[in-house]
Amino acid sequence: MSTTWLITNFIAAFLLPPLSLIILGLLGLGLLKRRRNLGQTLIASSLISIVLLSTPIVAGFLLDSLKPAPVAFTGKEADAIVILGGGRISDSVEFGGDTLGRFTLERVRYGAWLARKLHKPLLVTGGAPDGGIPEGEMMRASLDREFGIKDVRWVEAASNNTRENARYSARLLKDSGIDRIYLVTHAWHLARAIPEFEALGLRVIPAGTGYSLSVPAIPLDFLPNAKALQDSTLATHEWIGLLWYRIRT
């Protein structure tokens, strides 16, 4: 297991909701006796933030704020398709071992659809920061067995994060004379992923998945639920990641 990956994710857990807001509330609770007004303010801020982030209307806004406009493709924009890994499930009981997680599978599915439509070679990228089979290898196997896609030309299996996805993939692509790519990942991840590939001299055509049509709000959109809190956490993770990458540039 990568020590850097473990430390990064441990720190992230304390920065992201709901843990960050729980800690804020506990801090307020601890201050009630000494600084009652401040303690009450922190507790109220914690509860209000959790409620707001748990509503679909707020979660949807946060995710949409990260998504670039969808693009229509003709096949002339780029010369290869790059699919970014998005997590895996270790020791899956039903599959008898490691398998692709939800986000990776959604990206692989869209990448396969795009490959059939545009007739472009594929690069899959993703390592194994927590040990086991690298995501890149599992993505290639899934494209072959489950989607009938044989033309996975490059497999990058050493990266532990988005920045390394870009760095190691760029080497493979440039060795093959390719500098224009369709980048497949979730739409809310593109804002962080695109600059990483562009910084390495690649021209990136965003190929996001997970877009949703804008529809009028309904009463249920204002009621908290666990799915909305998860979406808000995803958005917060991306915004923190964007800030961190800019600091480290």
C-alpha positions as CSV (number, residue, x, y, z in Angstrom):
1,M,0.0,0.0,0.0
2,S,1.3,3.5,-0.9
3,T,2.1,5.5,2.2
4,T,1.5,8.8,0.3
5,W,-1.9,7.6,-0.8
6,L,-2.9,6.5,2.7
7,I,-1.8,9.8,4.3
8,T,-3.5,11.8,1.6
9,N,-6.8,10.0,2.0
10,F,-6.6,10.1,5.8
11,I,-6.2,13.9,5.8
12,A,-8.9,14.2,3.2
13,A,-11.3,12.4,5.5
14,F,-10.9,15.2,8.1
15,L,-11.5,17.9,5.5
16,L,-14.6,16.5,3.8
17,P,-18.1,16.2,5.1
18,P,-19.6,14.7,7.1
19,L,-16.5,14.2,9.4
20,S,-15.3,17.8,9.1
21,L,-18.7,19.1,10.2
22,I,-19.0,16.5,13.0
23,I,-15.6,17.7,14.3
24,L,-16.9,21.3,14.0
25,G,-20.0,20.4,16.1
26,L,-18.0,18.6,18.7
27,L,-15.6,21.5,19.0
28,G,-18.6,23.7,19.6
29,L,-19.9,21.3,22.2
30,G,-16.6,21.5,24.0
31,L,-16.7,25.3,24.1
32,L,-20.2,25.6,25.5
33,K,-19.1,26.1,29.1
34,R,-16.2,28.5,28.4
35,R,-17.5,30.4,25.4
36,R,-21.2,29.7,25.1
37,N,-22.0,32.0,22.2
38,L,-19.1,30.7,20.1
39,G,-19.9,27.1,20.9
40,Q,-23.6,27.5,20.0
41,T,-22.5,29.2,16.7
42,L,-20.2,26.3,15.8
43,I,-22.9,23.6,16.7
44,A,-25.5,25.5,14.7
45,S,-23.1,25.9,11.7
46,S,-22.3,22.2,11.8
47,L,-26.0,21.1,11.8
48,I,-27.1,23.6,9.2
49,S,-24.2,22.7,6.9
50,I,-24.9,19.0,7.1
51,V,-28.6,19.6,6.4
52,L,-27.9,21.8,3.4
53,L,-25.3,19.5,1.9
54,S,-27.7,16.6,2.3
55,T,-30.3,18.2,0.1
56,P,-30.4,17.3,-3.6
57,I,-30.9,21.0,-4.7
58,V,-27.5,22.0,-3.0
59,A,-25.6,18.8,-4.0
60,G,-26.7,19.2,-7.6
61,F,-25.6,22.8,-7.7
62,L,-22.2,21.9,-6.3
63,L,-21.6,19.1,-8.8
64,D,-22.9,21.2,-11.7
65,S,-20.5,24.0,-10.8
66,L,-17.6,21.7,-11.7
67,K,-19.0,20.4,-15.1
68,P,-17.9,21.9,-18.4
69,A,-20.5,22.1,-21.2
70,P,-21.0,18.8,-23.0
71,V,-19.3,18.5,-26.4
72,A,-20.6,16.8,-29.6
73,F,-17.9,14.6,-31.2
74,T,-17.3,13.9,-34.9
75,G,-14.1,11.8,-34.5
76,K,-11.9,14.5,-36.0
77,E,-11.1,16.2,-32.8
78,A,-8.6,13.8,-31.4
79,D,-6.7,10.6,-32.1
80,A,-7.1,8.5,-29.0
81,I,-9.4,8.0,-26.0
82,V,-8.1,8.1,-22.5
83,I,-10.2,6.6,-19.7
84,L,-9.4,7.5,-16.1
85,G,-9.8,5.0,-13.3
86,G,-12.1,6.0,-10.5
87,G,-11.7,3.3,-7.8
88,R,-12.2,-0.4,-7.3
89,I,-13.6,-2.9,-4.9
90,S,-11.1,-5.1,-3.2
91,D,-11.9,-8.8,-2.6
92,S,-15.4,-8.7,-4.0
93,V,-17.4,-11.7,-2.7
94,E,-19.6,-12.1,-5.8
95,F,-16.7,-11.7,-8.3
96,G,-14.2,-13.7,-6.2
97,G,-11.6,-11.0,-6.1
98,D,-10.8,-7.4,-7.0
99,T,-13.2,-5.7,-9.4
100,L,-14.0,-2.3,-10.8
101,G,-15.8,0.2,-8.6
102,R,-18.9,2.1,-9.6
103,F,-17.2,5.2,-11.0
104,T,-14.6,3.3,-12.9
105,L,-17.2,1.0,-14.4
106,E,-19.3,4.0,-15.5
107,R,-16.3,5.5,-17.2
108,V,-15.3,2.3,-18.9
109,R,-18.9,1.9,-20.2
110,Y,-18.9,5.4,-21.7
111,G,-15.4,4.9,-23.1
112,A,-16.5,1.7,-24.8
113,W,-19.4,3.4,-26.3
114,L,-17.2,6.2,-27.5
115,A,-14.7,3.8,-29.0
116,R,-17.3,2.1,-31.1
117,K,-18.7,5.5,-32.3
118,L,-15.4,7.2,-33.0
119,H,-13.2,4.2,-33.9
120,K,-10.2,5.4,-31.8
121,P,-7.7,3.4,-29.9
122,L,-8.0,3.4,-26.1
123,L,-5.7,4.1,-23.2
124,V,-6.8,3.1,-19.7
125,T,-5.0,4.5,-16.6
126,G,-5.1,3.5,-13.0
127,G,-2.8,1.9,-10.5
128,A,-3.2,0.0,-7.2
129,P,-2.3,2.5,-4.4
130,D,-3.9,0.2,-1.8
131,G,-2.4,-3.0,-3.3
132,G,-3.9,-5.7,-5.5
133,I,-4.5,-5.7,-9.2
134,P,-4.0,-2.3,-10.8
135,E,-7.2,-0.6,-12.1
136,G,-5.7,-0.2,-15.6
137,E,-5.4,-4.0,-15.9
138,M,-8.9,-4.6,-14.7
139,M,-10.3,-1.9,-17.0
140,R,-8.6,-3.6,-20.0
141,A,-10.1,-6.9,-19.0
142,S,-13.5,-5.4,-18.5
143,L,-13.5,-3.7,-21.9
144,D,-12.5,-7.0,-23.5
145,R,-14.8,-9.4,-21.6
146,E,-17.9,-7.3,-20.8
147,F,-17.9,-4.7,-23.7
148,G,-16.2,-6.6,-26.5
149,I,-13.6,-3.9,-27.0
150,K,-10.3,-5.4,-28.1
151,D,-8.4,-2.3,-29.1
152,V,-7.0,-1.2,-25.8
153,R,-3.6,-0.1,-27.1
154,W,-2.1,1.3,-23.9
155,V,-2.4,0.3,-20.2
156,E,-1.0,2.6,-17.6
157,A,-1.0,0.8,-14.3
158,A,1.4,2.7,-12.0
159,S,-0.5,5.9,-11.1
160,N,-2.0,6.7,-7.7
161,N,-3.9,9.9,-8.5
162,T,-5.1,12.1,-11.2
163,R,-1.8,14.0,-11.6
164,E,0.0,10.7,-12.1
165,N,-2.7,9.5,-14.4
166,A,-1.8,12.4,-16.7
167,R,2.0,12.2,-16.2
168,Y,2.4,8.5,-17.0
169,S,-0.3,8.4,-19.7
170,A,1.3,11.4,-21.5
171,R,4.6,9.4,-21.8
172,L,2.8,6.5,-23.5
173,L,0.8,8.7,-25.9
174,K,3.8,10.9,-26.9
175,D,5.9,7.8,-27.6
176,S,3.2,6.9,-30.1
177,G,3.1,10.4,-31.6
178,I,-0.3,11.3,-30.1
179,D,-1.0,14.7,-28.6
180,R,-4.8,15.0,-29.0
181,I,-7.1,13.0,-26.8
182,Y,-10.7,12.5,-25.7
183,L,-10.5,12.4,-21.9
184,V,-13.2,10.2,-20.4
185,T,-14.0,10.7,-16.7
186,H,-17.0,11.9,-14.8
187,A,-18.1,15.4,-15.8
188,W,-17.5,16.7,-12.2
189,H,-13.9,15.4,-12.4
190,L,-12.9,17.1,-15.6
191,A,-12.2,20.5,-14.1
192,R,-9.3,18.9,-12.1
193,A,-8.2,16.4,-14.8
194,I,-8.1,18.5,-17.9
195,P,-5.4,21.0,-16.7
196,E,-3.2,18.1,-15.6
197,F,-3.1,16.6,-19.1
198,E,-2.9,20.0,-20.8
199,A,0.1,20.9,-18.7
200,L,2.0,18.0,-20.3
201,G,1.4,19.3,-23.8
202,L,-1.7,17.3,-24.7
203,R,-4.8,18.8,-26.4
204,V,-7.8,17.6,-24.4
205,I,-11.3,17.2,-25.7
206,P,-13.5,16.7,-22.6
207,A,-15.6,13.5,-22.8
208,G,-17.5,13.6,-19.5
209,T,-20.0,11.1,-18.3
210,G,-22.7,11.7,-15.6
211,Y,-24.4,14.7,-17.1
212,S,-28.0,15.3,-16.1
213,L,-30.7,17.4,-17.8
214,S,-31.8,20.5,-16.0
215,V,-35.4,20.0,-14.7
216,P,-37.6,22.1,-12.4
217,A,-37.1,21.5,-8.7
218,I,-39.6,19.4,-6.9
219,P,-40.3,19.3,-3.1
220,L,-38.2,16.2,-2.7
221,D,-35.1,18.2,-3.8
222,F,-35.2,20.1,-0.6
223,L,-35.4,17.1,1.7
224,P,-32.0,15.7,3.0
225,N,-30.9,12.3,2.0
226,A,-27.7,10.2,2.1
227,K,-27.2,10.2,-1.7
228,A,-27.2,14.0,-1.8
229,L,-24.6,14.2,1.0
230,Q,-22.4,11.8,-0.9
231,D,-22.7,14.0,-4.0
232,S,-21.8,17.1,-1.9
233,T,-18.8,15.2,-0.6
234,L,-17.7,14.4,-4.2
235,A,-17.9,18.1,-5.1
236,T,-16.1,19.2,-2.0
237,H,-13.3,16.7,-2.7
238,E,-12.9,18.1,-6.3
239,W,-12.8,21.7,-5.1
240,I,-10.2,20.8,-2.5
241,G,-8.3,18.8,-5.1
242,L,-8.3,21.8,-7.5
243,L,-7.0,24.1,-4.8
244,W,-4.3,21.6,-3.8
245,Y,-3.1,21.0,-7.3
246,R,-2.8,24.8,-7.9
247,I,-0.8,25.2,-4.8
248,R,1.5,22.4,-5.8
249,T,2.0,23.6,-9.4
